[in-house]
């Protein structure tokens, strides 16, 4: 407390009572009140009490220098000038501690306080600053009470309202309209202004409260809505409204695997899918909060299923193997991870890449059907992992993984050929033509980037409270925490991996197991063909890997048995589940080809009819004229008769397409012909002995003959003779 003197006889206010200081002894003061009550109090405690006050003495605090810095420079300089004037009036020198003789008119030994005040007022008036002795006396009182802040012009220090002097009824109507459009599609300020007018009319009557002009209204809206999540796009408003009420409680994880966040998002890269078509893919990752390590990452075409999440769990507890083409620096043995000690505990880490193996305790997931499905929950229960769903539409609840997706886009996706940008406004012109990487190749690139960049890059959030300026990488944090919490390997056996795969209930017939139009057969099925299982439906439990359809696993009385696909040896290239589904869809479209061509013919007929009647656009009439001219020139001299035996005509197919189609190859051959004619639903169990004999053997290809028709565009024989 500046300028306060405490001595015997001084009256003070303390603990809401008035006391008189009767004695000062060392650091203590003895007080007595009007009721002769005596109290001994430490002087430091007395001065620190907020209710303490020396009666009759000004109580001055420290000037708010932070607020002074916010003021305009001209206002601050004027306050500093008044401080020098007040000090000169009170002490004779304008600067505290200055060793100089006071001027005669301000010398306290020669002049009274009233004379010094009059002299200072005259000096200021002569300098062009109108002031009276009363003004100087008032500034002295303000300085003794508030210090330098008391000399500041109150008009400059006044806190102004962001909405100025706007009508409170208008402000209430604007806030009501902003809140009403929080969940609506994005609109303009003109729509909002009209809504405010409607609200004012309903609340106060027509013409009672006028809506401010456009410029003033827009200023009021921005003053009320900016930073509050009430303006912007619909996505931005939803994201702001989904945040919990502050103050926010940070997610604290003190050991690896304590909290692992799982989420999926589209990757901003176009890839060449297994069917040769470019398309989008979806990225699903598992992020450990304690170390910020990406424990696992899975790419697949858009539409992540629950099996992908279960496979993600299996990858988390499995070391990442080094690829032959990877640099040796990416190995765990070359990283900061205590490799030798960990290898002695878990032999699977030998030759592994520098990515931690983290066993999750709790996984945080959103309300997506993938992560709340029965298969995923069952997979977590089998591994002893608890599932913690976040509230619906609450992205901030798993903000760590959401922010990680943005970093992946900035540090990985934009460097990959086929990068699309985060939205359509950032997309290039020929992104599909740039895409050259297949899905497995992009997966390999992502895995390598995770080890080469993410796991070794210092993370801003990985800081210890005692050394907050030191940022660690995920691998460094895992190496530090694993030495404290320990490492217990959880190796998964082959049976564990099979249990995590999706299930199908199928029958075992003479030809084996039919699944998704593929046939799986092996001699281990011989004792169980046409037999029902002990389950209630009589079907057998079959597990399959959607990323590798070369085999399935069936649970037999003796345990799991692997049953290969009968065409496993014939397929040399990667043949995933997505490729097979695309081939099926292509074959199914063949059945609609004739109907499609018939619809095209009808559309052409309607076009020519409109054109002949003078209807349609100019372009349609031009096309019709060209088509008629071409048909007249290409009409054959003599019509070709229809062949008597259509099935025996091994010539080209109909129209121009047939000129490039090989004969007898439209239909599937080998196993495809056998499987297309067989339906497991017709003979699920106990098929008759001659069931297979009703169809061609799958060891011999069956070719279907094409139908020859005369071309309406040109005669094939005549054209061939002209070459």
Residue, then its C-alpha position, 0 to 999 in steps of 0.5 A: x500500500x503506497x503512501x500509507x503510514x501506520x503508527x500508534x494512534x492511527x485509526x484503521x478499518x479491519x474485519x468490518x470494524x474500526x480499530x485504533x493502533x495502540x502498539x507496534x511490536x516487530x511484525x505485529x500490530x495490537x489493535x483495540x476497538x470501541x468495545x475495548x476488544x483487543x486483537x494482535x494481527x500481523x502487519x502483512x496480513x493486515x495490509x493484505x486484507x481487502x477490507x483494510x483501510x487507514x481512516x482518513x488516508x487515501x488508498x491507492x493501488x497499482x496503476x493498471x498499466x495494461x489498460x494504459x497501453x490500450x489507450x491512444x498515445x495522445x491520451x497517455x502522454x496527457x496523463x503523464x504530463x498531468x502526473x508531472x504537474x501534480x507532483x510538482x505542486x505537491x513536492x516541488x519537483x515534477x519527477x519523483x526522486x529528481x535531485x534539483x531545487x524546486x522552483x520558487x512558485x512551487x517550493x513547499x517551504x515558501x508557498x502554501x498548497x493553495x498558492x502552488x495550485x494557483x501558480x500551476x493553473x496560471x502556468x497551464x493557462x499561459x501554455x494554452x491549456x485552460x485550467x483553474x486552481x479547482x481543476x488542479x485540486x481535483x486532479x490532485x485528489x484523483x491522483x492520490x486516490x487512483x494514481x496515474x489511471x485517475x489522470x486519464x481522460x475518462x471519455x477515452x477510457x470509457x468502454x463502449x458497447x459493441x452495438x452502440x446506442x441501438x434499440x434493445x428491441x432490435x437487438x433482441x429480435x436480431x438475436x432471436x432470428x440468428x438463433x432460429x436459423x442456426x440449423x437452417x441452410x445458409x442464407x444471406x443477410x437480406x433474408x435475416x433482415x426480413x426475418x427480423x422485421x417479421x419478429x418486430x411486427x409480431x412482437x410490437x405491431x406493424x410500424x412500431x419498431x423500424x428495422x435499421x438501414x441495411x448498413x447499420x443492420x449488417x454492422x449490428x449483426x456482425x457485432x452480435x454474431x462474429x465469434x459466436x457461431x451464429x454466422x457462416x455456413x451451415x456446417x460451421x454453425x453445426x460445428x460450433x453448436x456441437x461444442x460442449x459448454x466451456x470451460x472445456x475439460x482436456x482429455x488426459x491420458x497418462x499411459x499408452x493405450x489408455x484412450x484410443x480414438x477411432x474415426x473415418x473420413x474420405x481421403x482427399x486422393x483419387x486412386x485406381x480401384x481394383x476394377x480399374x476405375x478411379x474413385x474415392x477411398x475412405x481412411x480409418x485410423x486409430x490414434x493413441x491420445x497419450x503418445x499421438x501415435x497412429x497405431x493403425x490406418x486402413x484404406x478402402x473404397x468409400x463405405x467402411x464396414x464393421x469388419x474394417x474396424x475389427x481389422x483395425x484392432x488387430x493391426x494395433x496389437x500387431x507390429x508393422x513389418x518392414x517392407x523390402x523397399x523401405x529405407x533401413x532408417x525406418x526400422x525400429x532398431x534405428x529409432x529412439x524406441x528401446x528396441x533391444x529391451x522390447x525384443x527380449x519381451x516380444x520376439x515379433x518386434x524383430x525386424x519391425x518398423x518404427x511404429x509403436x505396438x499399443x494395446x488399447x484399454x478404451x476406444x472412443x468412437x462416434x455414433x456411426x453404424x460401423x463402430x456401434x455394430x455388434x461385430x465391432x463391439x464383440x471384437x472389442x470385448x474379445x480383446x478386453x477393450x471397452x467402447x466409449x461412444x461420443x455424444x451424437x454429432x459432437x466432433x470436439x469430443x474426439x478432436x484429437x483424431x479430427x485434427x490428425x486428419x487435417x495434418x494427414x491432408x497437409x503433409x501426405x495427401x497433397x503430395x500424392x498424384x490424384x490429390x482432390x483438395x479438401x472441397x470442390x473449390x480446390x479441386x484441379x481440372x483433370x484429377x481423374x487423369x492424374x490418379x495413377x496409384x492403386x489402392x494397395x499402393x496408396x496403402x503402402x505409401x501411407x504406411x511408409x509416411x506414418x513411419x517416416x514422418x508422423x511418428x518422428x515429427x515433433x508434436x506440439x501437444x506432446x509436452x511435459x508440464x515441467x519442460x513446456x518448451x520441449x516438444x516430443x515426437x510420438x515415438x519419443x513419447x512412447x519410449x518415455x512412457x513405456x519405460x514407466x508403464x511397462x509393455x505387455x505383448x498381446x499376440x493374436x493367434x491365427x484363430x484370433x484373426x479368424x474370429x475377427x473376420x465377418x461370418x456367413x452361415x452356409x451349407x456344405x454340398x457336393x461341390x463344396x461351399x458356395x459364397x458370393x458366387x465363388x466355390x470353395x472346396x477341399x478334401x477336409x469337407x468330405x465327411x461333412x458334405x450334405x450334412x447339417x451342423x449342430x446349429x439350429x439352422x443346420x448351416x456351418x459357420x464360415x469366416x471370410x476376409x473381404x480383402x482376400x477372397x482366395x480362401x475361407x475358414x469353416x468351423x468344423x467339429x475339429x476346429x478351424x479349417x482353411x478351404x481354398x477357392x477352386x480358382x486360387x491357382x489360376x488367379x495370379x494378380x490381386x483379386x479382391x472382393x471389390x474386383x469380384x463385385x465389379x465383375x458381377x455387376x458388369x455381367x449382370x448389366x449384360x442382360x439388360x443390353x438388348x433392352x437398352x438398345x431397344x430403348x435407344x432405337x425408340x428414342x431415335x424413332x421419336x427424334x426422327x418423328x419430331x424432326x420430320x414434323x418440324x418439332x424439336x431443336x435445330x440441332x435435332x433436325x440437323x442430326x436427323x437429316x445426317x442420319x437419313x443421308x447416311x442410312x440411304x448411302x449405306x443401304x445394301x444392294x440386296x437384302x441379306x436373308x435371315x439365317x435359318x439356324x440362328x444358334x449355328x451362326x458363329x459370326x459377328x454381333x449386332x451393329x458396330x460393336x460387333x465389328x470389334x467383338x471376338x466370336x464366342x466369348x461373350x459368356x463366361x467360361x470354365x467355373x464361371x459358366x458352372x457357377x452362373x447356372x448354379x444357385x445354392x439357394x435351390x440346393x442348400x443341403x443334400x443336393x441330388x446325386x445328378x445335380x452337378x451332371x445337369x450342368x457342364x463340367x467346370x473343367x471344360x469351358x463352354x462358349x456361347x455362339x453369337x447371333x448374326x444379323x444384317x447390319x443396318x449401317x453397312x454390309x460387312x462383306x461389301x466393306x471388306x471387298x473395298x479394302 
